[in-house]
Amino acid sequence: MNRQWMRDQLTEYLALLEKYFSLQGPPGIAPTGPRTARIVGPRTAALNELRQREPTVKEVLKHLDPTLAEFKFETMGGKEDARAAAQRGLGILDRMDEWAANLAPDAPTLPADQFHPWVWDAARTFWDSKHHREAVRAAATAINAHTQDEVGRRDIADNDLMNQVFTDKAKSGQKYLRLPGDPNDQTVKSRNRALRPFAEGCFAGIRNPAAHEHGADWDEQKALEQLAALSVLARWIDECDVEQAP
């Protein structure tokens, strides 16, 4: 909705109405044919333009408050009603931004300092200096390092690490991660099944672009959403038990 255009339409209409009201005398004689004497004064010209603008003004008013568009311009007192409707329409437009800011439902906020410590402790310094992409890269690197510590591995990292620590078929002697709980419980099964694709997605879809993209930095919203995803992954890994294949 183009509020400035709507405001312009109502403002110009009101100015024309005021001009019409300020002009004295009868409107004049409108032409009825090509040979009829044209006796059209300023008041008649203003009246004609008001009639031309009326459909647009009513469409504007319908979008603000349908009842405002109900005035009958040609009836007794109709022009005064039109003026009142346009004034009320401008009042609505002047307050719409204020209403949006103060009457909208409160949206939930996501405080970044409540992300998992692996994520926020690594990202905070870069975030404070507004290096958002680097903050995301640092958070993913921290998750990688903590996961390596969990399973005692330094020979693999990132995607390969995630695939191996969440594999369903660990090699003999290999340490891997599993969420605690009854392994026959459907919820536990479902959560453990989600670990590997989610972790791989975080590293392939978040960590890799953060590490290898160049150019303009990421905007704050994009980076915050990606830190939130990494925080979920960090909490799951931190919750896992370390197991070892026989």
ABEGO torsion letter per residue (X at the ends): XBAAAAAAAAAAAAAAAAAAAABBEBAEBBBABAABBBBBBAAAAAAAAAAAAAAAAAAAAAAABAAAAABBAABBGAAAAAAAAAAAAAAAAAAAAAAAAAABBBBBBBBAAABBAAAAAAAAAAAAAGBAAAAAAAAAAAAAAAAAAAAGBAABBEAAAAAAAABABBBBGBBBBBBBEBAABAAAAAAAAAAAAAAAAAAAAAAAAAAABBEBBBBAAAAAAAAAAAAAAAAAAAABBBBBBX
